[in-house]
Amino acid sequence: MDRIKTHPILGDTEEGKIVNFTYDGQTLQGIEGEPIAAALRVAGVMTHRYTAKKHEPRGVFCAIGRCTDCVMVVDGKPNIRTCITPLKEGMVVNTQYGASAEKEES
């Protein structure tokens, strides 16, 4: 998949250093500073969380940090909007199941 080079909120992503991060126990690579969601997309990861009530998959929807469809557990913290959170070396990213400290309707 192609990388997202221009983000509507974060601007242009310059070609930077390749970093390693962990997604659900698997080591992946991305470009330092690009949104976590972009690095996951390149790796073929489209589901970021599952809803609490119906266990329905969610992924990137708005890509500008307004909705909560892309939230994941990042470095142990739930509800991180991965579409606007820059990737850093060694990050630990996990699929989020349900809502954590946040009301969820779907």
A tleap script that builds the chain and sets N, CA, C and O, in Angstrom:
source leaprc.protein.ff14SB
mol = sequence {
  NMET ASP ARG ILE LYS THR HIE PRO ILE LEU
  GLY ASP THR GLU GLU GLY LYS ILE VAL ASN
  PHE THR TYR ASP GLY GLN THR LEU GLN GLY
  ILE GLU GLY GLU PRO ILE ALA ALA ALA LEU
  ARG VAL ALA GLY VAL MET THR HIE ARG TYR
  THR ALA LYS LYS HIE GLU PRO ARG GLY VAL
  PHE CYS ALA ILE GLY ARG CYS THR ASP CYS
  VAL MET VAL VAL ASP GLY LYS PRO ASN ILE
  ARG THR CYS ILE THR PRO LEU LYS GLU GLY
  MET VAL VAL ASN THR GLN TYR GLY ALA SER
  ALA GLU LYS GLU GLU CSER
}
set mol.1.N position { 0.829 -1.189 0.000 }
set mol.1.CA position { 0.000 0.000 0.000 }
set mol.1.C position { 0.868 1.245 0.000 }
set mol.1.O position { 1.988 1.247 0.511 }
set mol.2.N position { 0.339 2.278 -0.571 }
set mol.2.CA position { 1.043 3.553 -0.586 }
set mol.2.C position { 0.931 4.241 0.766 }
set mol.2.O position { -0.060 4.078 1.477 }
set mol.3.N position { 1.941 5.000 1.108 }
set mol.3.CA position { 1.932 5.778 2.348 }
set mol.3.C position { 1.125 7.051 2.164 }
set mol.3.O position { 1.026 7.595 1.064 }
set mol.4.N position { 0.555 7.509 3.256 }
set mol.4.CA position { -0.129 8.796 3.273 }
set mol.4.C position { 0.950 9.858 3.422 }
set mol.4.O position { 1.640 9.907 4.440 }
set mol.5.N position { 1.096 10.704 2.416 }
set mol.5.CA position { 2.172 11.689 2.430 }
set mol.5.C position { 1.704 13.061 2.919 }
set mol.5.O position { 2.504 13.837 3.441 }
set mol.6.N position { 0.417 13.362 2.753 }
set mol.6.CA position { -0.109 14.640 3.212 }
set mol.6.C position { -1.357 14.378 4.046 }
set mol.6.O position { -2.325 13.782 3.573 }
set mol.7.N position { -1.318 14.831 5.288 }
set mol.7.CA position { -2.434 14.653 6.219 }
set mol.7.C position { -3.142 15.992 6.358 }
set mol.7.O position { -2.477 17.024 6.443 }
set mol.8.N position { -4.486 16.008 6.386 }
set mol.8.CA position { -5.210 17.287 6.434 }
set mol.8.C position { -4.958 18.112 7.699 }
set mol.8.O position { -5.142 19.329 7.677 }
set mol.9.N position { -4.547 17.486 8.790 }
set mol.9.CA position { -4.277 18.202 10.030 }
set mol.9.C position { -2.777 18.304 10.306 }
set mol.9.O position { -2.277 19.372 10.656 }
set mol.10.N position { -2.072 17.200 10.147 }
set mol.10.CA position { -0.644 17.149 10.481 }
set mol.10.C position { 0.260 17.674 9.379 }
set mol.10.O position { 1.437 17.940 9.622 }
set mol.11.N position { -0.269 17.827 8.173 }
set mol.11.CA position { 0.533 18.329 7.058 }
set mol.11.C position { 1.320 17.239 6.366 }
set mol.11.O position { 0.947 16.067 6.409 }
set mol.12.N position { 2.405 17.626 5.732 }
set mol.12.CA position { 3.226 16.683 4.975 }
set mol.12.C position { 4.067 15.818 5.909 }
set mol.12.O position { 4.567 16.279 6.934 }
set mol.13.N position { 4.207 14.549 5.524 }
set mol.13.CA position { 5.094 13.636 6.228 }
set mol.13.C position { 6.351 13.501 5.373 }
set mol.13.O position { 6.310 12.983 4.256 }
set mol.14.N position { 7.435 13.964 5.907 }
set mol.14.CA position { 8.694 13.861 5.166 }
set mol.14.C position { 9.263 12.466 5.333 }
set mol.14.O position { 9.039 11.802 6.345 }
set mol.15.N position { 9.998 12.036 4.328 }
set mol.15.CA position { 10.679 10.751 4.439 }
set mol.15.C position { 11.643 10.846 5.601 }
set mol.15.O position { 12.573 11.652 5.593 }
set mol.16.N position { 11.414 10.031 6.577 }
set mol.16.CA position { 12.236 10.075 7.773 }
set mol.16.C position { 12.857 8.739 8.080 }
set mol.16.O position { 12.938 7.850 7.233 }
set mol.17.N position { 13.286 8.626 9.298 }
set mol.17.CA position { 13.950 7.426 9.771 }
set mol.17.C position { 12.932 6.296 9.928 }
set mol.17.O position { 11.826 6.511 10.425 }
set mol.18.N position { 13.309 5.109 9.505 }
set mol.18.CA position { 12.477 3.924 9.703 }
set mol.18.C position { 12.623 3.488 11.152 }
set mol.18.O position { 13.734 3.339 11.661 }
set mol.19.N position { 11.471 3.284 11.819 }
set mol.19.CA position { 11.477 2.868 13.220 }
set mol.19.C position { 10.686 1.574 13.368 }
set mol.19.O position { 9.824 1.258 12.548 }
set mol.20.N position { 10.993 0.836 14.421 }
set mol.20.CA position { 10.258 -0.378 14.755 }
set mol.20.C position { 9.235 -0.054 15.836 }
set mol.20.O position { 9.498 0.743 16.737 }
set mol.21.N position { 8.067 -0.680 15.736 }
set mol.21.CA position { 7.054 -0.594 16.776 }
set mol.21.C position { 6.337 -1.934 16.835 }
set mol.21.O position { 6.448 -2.751 15.921 }
set mol.22.N position { 5.610 -2.147 17.904 }
set mol.22.CA position { 4.919 -3.416 18.087 }
set mol.22.C position { 3.420 -3.209 17.964 }
set mol.22.O position { 2.853 -2.303 18.575 }
set mol.23.N position { 2.788 -4.055 17.170 }
set mol.23.CA position { 1.337 -4.043 17.022 }
set mol.23.C position { 0.818 -5.428 17.405 }
set mol.23.O position { 1.121 -6.411 16.729 }
set mol.24.N position { 0.045 -5.509 18.476 }
set mol.24.CA position { -0.512 -6.772 18.963 }
set mol.24.C position { 0.551 -7.880 18.999 }
set mol.24.O position { 0.298 -9.013 18.591 }
set mol.25.N position { 1.740 -7.529 19.494 }
set mol.25.CA position { 2.812 -8.489 19.669 }
set mol.25.C position { 3.682 -8.728 18.447 }
set mol.25.O position { 4.659 -9.473 18.523 }
set mol.26.N position { 3.347 -8.116 17.333 }
set mol.26.CA position { 4.095 -8.295 16.082 }
set mol.26.C position { 4.940 -7.046 15.820 }
set mol.26.O position { 4.439 -5.928 15.938 }
set mol.27.N position { 6.200 -7.224 15.471 }
set mol.27.CA position { 7.066 -6.086 15.163 }
set mol.27.C position { 6.803 -5.607 13.740 }
set mol.27.O position { 6.863 -6.375 12.780 }
set mol.28.N position { 6.511 -4.316 13.637 }
set mol.28.CA position { 6.282 -3.675 12.338 }
set mol.28.C position { 7.221 -2.486 12.210 }
set mol.28.O position { 7.876 -2.089 13.174 }
set mol.29.N position { 7.280 -1.927 11.016 }
set mol.29.CA position { 8.098 -0.742 10.777 }
set mol.29.C position { 7.251 0.372 10.198 }
set mol.29.O position { 6.256 0.126 9.517 }
set mol.30.N position { 7.655 1.590 10.475 }
set mol.30.CA position { 7.006 2.761 9.920 }
set mol.30.C position { 8.008 3.895 9.881 }
set mol.30.O position { 9.170 3.733 10.254 }
set mol.31.N position { 7.544 5.031 9.429 }
set mol.31.CA position { 8.401 6.209 9.353 }
set mol.31.C position { 8.151 7.056 10.595 }
set mol.31.O position { 7.014 7.406 10.909 }
set mol.32.N position { 9.225 7.372 11.285 }
set mol.32.CA position { 9.120 8.188 12.486 }
set mol.32.C position { 8.365 9.479 12.184 }
set mol.32.O position { 8.689 10.182 11.227 }
set mol.33.N position { 7.363 9.790 12.997 }
set mol.33.CA position { 6.596 11.015 12.836 }
set mol.33.C position { 5.315 10.875 12.034 }
set mol.33.O position { 4.430 11.724 12.133 }
set mol.34.N position { 5.202 9.816 11.240 }
set mol.34.CA position { 3.947 9.638 10.509 }
set mol.34.C position { 2.873 9.178 11.503 }
set mol.34.O position { 3.204 8.612 12.545 }
set mol.35.N position { 1.590 9.415 11.192 }
set mol.35.CA position { 0.551 8.940 12.104 }
set mol.35.C position { 0.633 7.423 12.279 }
set mol.35.O position { 0.910 6.695 11.325 }
set mol.36.N position { 0.393 6.957 13.492 }
set mol.36.CA position { 0.398 5.511 13.744 }
set mol.36.C position { -0.534 4.814 12.758 }
set mol.36.O position { -0.190 3.768 12.208 }
set mol.37.N position { -1.709 5.390 12.535 }
set mol.37.CA position { -2.691 4.790 11.629 }
set mol.37.C position { -2.120 4.618 10.217 }
set mol.37.O position { -2.442 3.642 9.539 }
set mol.38.N position { -1.290 5.539 9.774 }
set mol.38.CA position { -0.694 5.437 8.446 }
set mol.38.C position { 0.268 4.258 8.380 }
set mol.38.O position { 0.268 3.506 7.405 }
set mol.39.N position { 1.083 4.096 9.410 }
set mol.39.CA position { 2.020 2.969 9.444 }
set mol.39.C position { 1.261 1.644 9.488 }
set mol.39.O position { 1.669 0.674 8.849 }
set mol.40.N position { 0.163 1.601 10.237 }
set mol.40.CA position { -0.644 0.391 10.302 }
set mol.40.C position { -1.287 0.093 8.951 }
set mol.40.O position { -1.338 -1.061 8.524 }
set mol.41.N position { -1.769 1.122 8.289 }
set mol.41.CA position { -2.398 0.946 6.974 }
set mol.41.C position { -1.429 0.325 5.978 }
set mol.41.O position { -1.789 -0.593 5.241 }
set mol.42.N position { -0.202 0.826 5.959 }
set mol.42.CA position { 0.814 0.290 5.055 }
set mol.42.C position { 1.061 -1.194 5.337 }
set mol.42.O position { 1.345 -1.973 4.427 }
set mol.43.N position { 0.948 -1.571 6.619 }
set mol.43.CA position { 1.150 -2.972 7.016 }
set mol.43.C position { -0.105 -3.817 6.804 }
set mol.43.O position { -0.101 -5.013 7.093 }
set mol.44.N position { -1.173 -3.205 6.302 }
set mol.44.CA position { -2.397 -3.941 6.020 }
set mol.44.C position { -3.370 -4.033 7.180 }
set mol.44.O position { -4.353 -4.770 7.106 }
set mol.45.N position { -3.112 -3.300 8.247 }
set mol.45.CA position { -3.995 -3.320 9.422 }
set mol.45.C position { -5.095 -2.275 9.219 }
set mol.45.O position { -4.821 -1.078 9.133 }
set mol.46.N position { -6.324 -2.740 9.145 }
set mol.46.CA position { -7.443 -1.828 8.920 }
set mol.46.C position { -8.369 -1.722 10.135 }
set mol.46.O position { -9.119 -0.752 10.244 }
set mol.47.N position { -8.335 -2.691 11.045 }
set mol.47.CA position { -9.175 -2.661 12.239 }
set mol.47.C position { -8.338 -2.200 13.415 }
set mol.47.O position { -7.292 -2.778 13.709 }
set mol.48.N position { -8.800 -1.161 14.084 }
set mol.48.CA position { -8.076 -0.590 15.218 }
set mol.48.C position { -8.727 -0.912 16.553 }
set mol.48.O position { -8.051 -0.996 17.579 }
set mol.49.N position { -10.032 -1.090 16.535 }
set mol.49.CA position { -10.744 -1.387 17.771 }
set mol.49.C position { -12.026 -2.118 17.449 }
set mol.49.O position { -12.431 -2.212 16.290 }
set mol.50.N position { -12.667 -2.640 18.493 }
set mol.50.CA position { -13.973 -3.277 18.384 }
set mol.50.C position { -14.917 -2.602 19.363 }
set mol.50.O position { -14.525 -2.264 20.480 }
set mol.51.N position { -16.168 -2.405 18.943 }
set mol.51.CA position { -17.137 -1.749 19.812 }
set mol.51.C position { -17.487 -2.646 20.996 }
set mol.51.O position { -17.377 -3.870 20.919 }
set mol.52.N position { -17.910 -2.018 22.089 }
set mol.52.CA position { -18.198 -2.747 23.324 }
set mol.52.C position { -19.471 -3.585 23.212 }
set mol.52.O position { -19.474 -4.756 23.591 }
set mol.53.N position { -20.534 -3.008 22.704 }
set mol.53.CA position { -21.825 -3.697 22.698 }
set mol.53.C position { -21.930 -4.793 21.641 }
set mol.53.O position { -22.347 -5.912 21.940 }
set mol.54.N position { -21.557 -4.474 20.423 }
set mol.54.CA position { -21.771 -5.410 19.314 }
set mol.54.C position { -20.485 -6.056 18.796 }
set mol.54.O position { -20.529 -6.880 17.882 }
set mol.55.N position { -19.363 -5.691 19.365 }
set mol.55.CA position { -18.055 -6.213 18.946 }
set mol.55.C position { -17.822 -6.018 17.439 }
set mol.55.O position { -17.303 -6.896 16.750 }
set mol.56.N position { -18.221 -4.843 16.960 }
set mol.56.CA position { -18.039 -4.523 15.548 }
set mol.56.C position { -16.684 -3.860 15.332 }
set mol.56.O position { -16.251 -3.055 16.157 }
set mol.57.N position { -16.009 -4.187 14.233 }
set mol.57.CA position { -14.691 -3.586 13.972 }
set mol.57.C position { -14.809 -2.129 13.554 }
set mol.57.O position { -15.765 -1.729 12.890 }
set mol.58.N position { -13.821 -1.349 13.955 }
set mol.58.CA position { -13.715 0.054 13.558 }
set mol.58.C position { -12.282 0.317 13.126 }
set mol.58.O position { -11.343 -0.321 13.602 }
set mol.59.N position { -12.135 1.266 12.218 }
set mol.59.CA position { -10.818 1.662 11.741 }
set mol.59.C position { -10.815 3.159 11.516 }
set mol.59.O position { -11.595 3.882 12.135 }
set mol.60.N position { -9.960 3.626 10.651 }
set mol.60.CA position { -9.882 5.063 10.380 }
set mol.60.C position { -11.162 5.496 9.673 }
set mol.60.O position { -11.581 4.893 8.686 }
set mol.61.N position { -11.770 6.551 10.199 }
set mol.61.CA position { -12.981 7.102 9.575 }
set mol.61.C position { -12.727 8.538 9.146 }
set mol.61.O position { -12.737 8.836 7.952 }
set mol.62.N position { -12.498 9.430 10.102 }
set mol.62.CA position { -12.341 10.847 9.753 }
set mol.62.C position { -10.885 11.212 9.443 }
set mol.62.O position { -10.623 12.098 8.629 }
set mol.63.N position { -9.951 10.531 10.089 }
set mol.63.CA position { -8.505 10.754 9.911 }
set mol.63.C position { -8.026 12.139 10.343 }
set mol.63.O position { -6.936 12.566 9.963 }
set mol.64.N position { -8.841 12.842 11.140 }
set mol.64.CA position { -8.423 14.155 11.635 }
set mol.64.C position { -8.618 14.299 13.144 }
set mol.64.O position { -8.570 15.410 13.672 }
set mol.65.N position { -8.836 13.186 13.838 }
set mol.65.CA position { -8.913 13.217 15.288 }
set mol.65.C position { -10.249 13.624 15.886 }
set mol.65.O position { -10.324 13.877 17.089 }
set mol.66.N position { -11.309 13.694 15.083 }
set mol.66.CA position { -12.616 14.128 15.580 }
set mol.66.C position { -13.470 12.963 16.085 }
set mol.66.O position { -14.198 13.116 17.066 }
set mol.67.N position { -13.394 11.824 15.441 }
set mol.67.CA position { -14.201 10.674 15.862 }
set mol.67.C position { -13.337 9.777 16.760 }
set mol.67.O position { -12.205 10.131 17.089 }
set mol.68.N position { -13.860 8.647 17.143 }
set mol.68.CA position { -13.081 7.731 17.988 }
set mol.68.C position { -12.906 6.364 17.331 }
set mol.68.O position { -12.567 5.391 18.004 }
set mol.69.N position { -13.131 6.287 16.034 }
set mol.69.CA position { -13.045 4.985 15.377 }
set mol.69.C position { -11.632 4.416 15.330 }
set mol.69.O position { -11.473 3.197 15.270 }
set mol.70.N position { -10.617 5.248 15.354 }
set mol.70.CA position { -9.232 4.758 15.240 }
set mol.70.C position { -8.523 4.611 16.583 }
set mol.70.O position { -7.319 4.358 16.619 }
set mol.71.N position { -9.260 4.766 17.696 }
set mol.71.CA position { -8.574 4.710 18.986 }
set mol.71.C position { -8.012 3.321 19.259 }
set mol.71.O position { -8.619 2.301 18.931 }
set mol.72.N position { -6.839 3.317 19.867 }
set mol.72.CA position { -6.144 2.078 20.223 }
set mol.72.C position { -5.439 2.289 21.558 }
set mol.72.O position { -5.366 3.404 22.075 }
set mol.73.N position { -4.929 1.203 22.095 }
set mol.73.CA position { -4.122 1.280 23.306 }
set mol.73.C position { -2.677 1.487 22.855 }
set mol.73.O position { -2.105 0.627 22.185 }
set mol.74.N position { -2.092 2.619 23.221 }
set mol.74.CA position { -0.727 2.947 22.815 }
set mol.74.C position { 0.121 3.133 24.065 }
set mol.74.O position { -0.181 3.971 24.915 }
set mol.75.N position { 1.172 2.352 24.166 }
set mol.75.CA position { 2.056 2.383 25.340 }
set mol.75.C position { 1.262 2.280 26.641 }
set mol.75.O position { 1.557 2.958 27.626 }
set mol.76.N position { 0.247 1.412 26.618 }
set mol.76.CA position { -0.545 1.153 27.808 }
set mol.76.C position { -1.685 2.111 28.061 }
set mol.76.O position { -2.453 1.906 29.001 }
set mol.77.N position { -1.825 3.155 27.253 }
set mol.77.CA position { -2.893 4.145 27.436 }
set mol.77.C position { -4.007 3.888 26.415 }
set mol.77.O position { -3.745 3.868 25.212 }
set mol.78.N position { -5.260 3.691 26.887 }
set mol.78.CA position { -6.367 3.483 25.947 }
set mol.78.C position { -6.829 4.796 25.329 }
set mol.78.O position { -6.477 5.883 25.787 }
set mol.79.N position { -7.620 4.662 24.286 }
set mol.79.CA position { -8.306 5.795 23.637 }
set mol.79.C position { -7.369 6.781 22.949 }
set mol.79.O position { -7.677 7.971 22.875 }
set mol.80.N position { -6.237 6.311 22.449 }
set mol.80.CA position { -5.311 7.180 21.720 }
set mol.80.C position { -5.762 7.231 20.259 }
set mol.80.O position { -5.902 6.199 19.604 }
set mol.81.N position { -5.983 8.434 19.770 }
set mol.81.CA position { -6.400 8.612 18.368 }
set mol.81.C position { -5.174 8.416 17.474 }
set mol.81.O position { -4.314 9.290 17.367 }
set mol.82.N position { -5.122 7.266 16.846 }
set mol.82.CA position { -3.925 6.900 16.072 }
set mol.82.C position { -3.796 7.665 14.765 }
set mol.82.O position { -2.723 7.687 14.162 }
set mol.83.N position { -4.874 8.291 14.323 }
set mol.83.CA position { -4.800 9.034 13.061 }
set mol.83.C position { -4.026 10.339 13.210 }
set mol.83.O position { -3.588 10.912 12.212 }
set mol.84.N position { -3.848 10.823 14.455 }
set mol.84.CA position { -3.123 12.082 14.656 }
set mol.84.C position { -1.948 11.940 15.625 }
set mol.84.O position { -1.305 12.932 15.968 }
set mol.85.N position { -1.666 10.715 16.065 }
set mol.85.CA position { -0.563 10.490 17.001 }
set mol.85.C position { 0.672 10.053 16.228 }
set mol.85.O position { 0.641 9.025 15.552 }
set mol.86.N position { 1.764 10.819 16.314 }
set mol.86.CA position { 2.976 10.492 15.570 }
set mol.86.C position { 3.639 9.201 16.074 }
set mol.86.O position { 3.698 8.938 17.275 }
set mol.87.N position { 4.121 8.432 15.143 }
set mol.87.CA position { 4.817 7.184 15.446 }
set mol.87.C position { 6.212 7.473 15.988 }
set mol.87.O position { 6.920 8.348 15.489 }
set mol.88.N position { 6.596 6.718 17.023 }
set mol.88.CA position { 7.933 6.830 17.611 }
set mol.88.C position { 8.543 5.443 17.733 }
set mol.88.O position { 7.830 4.443 17.809 }
set mol.89.N position { 9.830 5.395 17.751 }
set mol.89.CA position { 10.568 4.143 17.933 }
set mol.89.C position { 10.105 3.438 19.206 }
set mol.89.O position { 9.995 4.057 20.264 }
set mol.90.N position { 9.836 2.136 19.092 }
set mol.90.CA position { 9.534 1.315 20.247 }
set mol.90.C position { 8.118 1.386 20.781 }
set mol.90.O position { 7.818 0.758 21.796 }
set mol.91.N position { 7.233 2.137 20.124 }
set mol.91.CA position { 5.849 2.213 20.602 }
set mol.91.C position { 5.222 0.828 20.639 }
set mol.91.O position { 5.523 -0.032 19.810 }
set mol.92.N position { 4.347 0.631 21.614 }
set mol.92.CA position { 3.592 -0.616 21.728 }
set mol.92.C position { 2.131 -0.263 21.471 }
set mol.92.O position { 1.504 0.452 22.253 }
set mol.93.N position { 1.604 -0.772 20.368 }
set mol.93.CA position { 0.248 -0.455 19.914 }
set mol.93.C position { -0.585 -1.729 19.957 }
set mol.93.O position { -0.179 -2.764 19.429 }
set mol.94.N position { -1.753 -1.646 20.591 }
set mol.94.CA position { -2.630 -2.810 20.690 }
set mol.94.C position { -4.053 -2.468 20.290 }
set mol.94.O position { -4.526 -1.354 20.515 }
set mol.95.N position { -4.730 -3.444 19.693 }
set mol.95.CA position { -6.138 -3.307 19.364 }
set mol.95.C position { -6.907 -3.024 20.648 }
set mol.95.O position { -6.627 -3.616 21.690 }
set mol.96.N position { -7.869 -2.126 20.568 }
set mol.96.CA position { -8.689 -1.802 21.731 }
set mol.96.C position { -10.012 -2.550 21.621 }
set mol.96.O position { -10.649 -2.564 20.568 }
set mol.97.N position { -10.412 -3.169 22.725 }
set mol.97.CA position { -11.679 -3.901 22.776 }
set mol.97.C position { -12.633 -3.160 23.691 }
set mol.97.O position { -12.413 -3.072 24.899 }
set mol.98.N position { -13.704 -2.623 23.099 }
set mol.98.CA position { -14.667 -1.859 23.869 }
set mol.98.C position { -14.156 -0.472 24.177 }
set mol.98.O position { -13.170 -0.004 23.607 }
set mol.99.N position { -14.852 0.175 25.096 }
set mol.99.CA position { -14.492 1.529 25.506 }
set mol.99.C position { -13.747 1.474 26.823 }
set mol.99.O position { -14.004 0.617 27.668 }
set mol.100.N position { -12.837 2.386 26.980 }
set mol.100.CA position { -12.100 2.486 28.235 }
set mol.100.C position { -12.196 3.921 28.717 }
set mol.100.O position { -11.687 4.834 28.067 }
set mol.101.N position { -12.839 4.121 29.841 }
set mol.101.CA position { -12.989 5.445 30.454 }
set mol.101.C position { -13.687 6.421 29.524 }
set mol.101.O position { -13.478 7.630 29.615 }
set mol.102.N position { -14.517 5.899 28.631 }
set mol.102.CA position { -15.193 6.756 27.658 }
set mol.102.C position { -16.481 6.062 27.249 }
set mol.102.O position { -16.465 4.880 26.904 }
set mol.103.N position { -17.595 6.779 27.283 }
set mol.103.CA position { -18.871 6.194 26.899 }
set mol.103.C position { -18.885 5.901 25.408 }
set mol.103.O position { -18.399 6.693 24.601 }
set mol.104.N position { -19.443 4.763 25.058 }
set mol.104.CA position { -19.510 4.367 23.646 }
set mol.104.C position { -20.927 3.949 23.312 }
set mol.104.O position { -21.539 3.179 24.052 }
set mol.105.N position { -21.446 4.441 22.221 }
set mol.105.CA position { -22.827 4.173 21.834 }
set mol.105.C position { -22.983 2.986 20.912 }
set mol.105.O position { -24.011 2.312 20.966 }
set mol.106.N position { -21.993 2.698 20.054 }
set mol.106.CA position { -22.211 1.666 19.046 }
set mol.106.C position { -21.732 0.310 19.431 }
set mol.106.O position { -21.866 -0.636 18.655 }
savepdb mol mol.pdb
quit
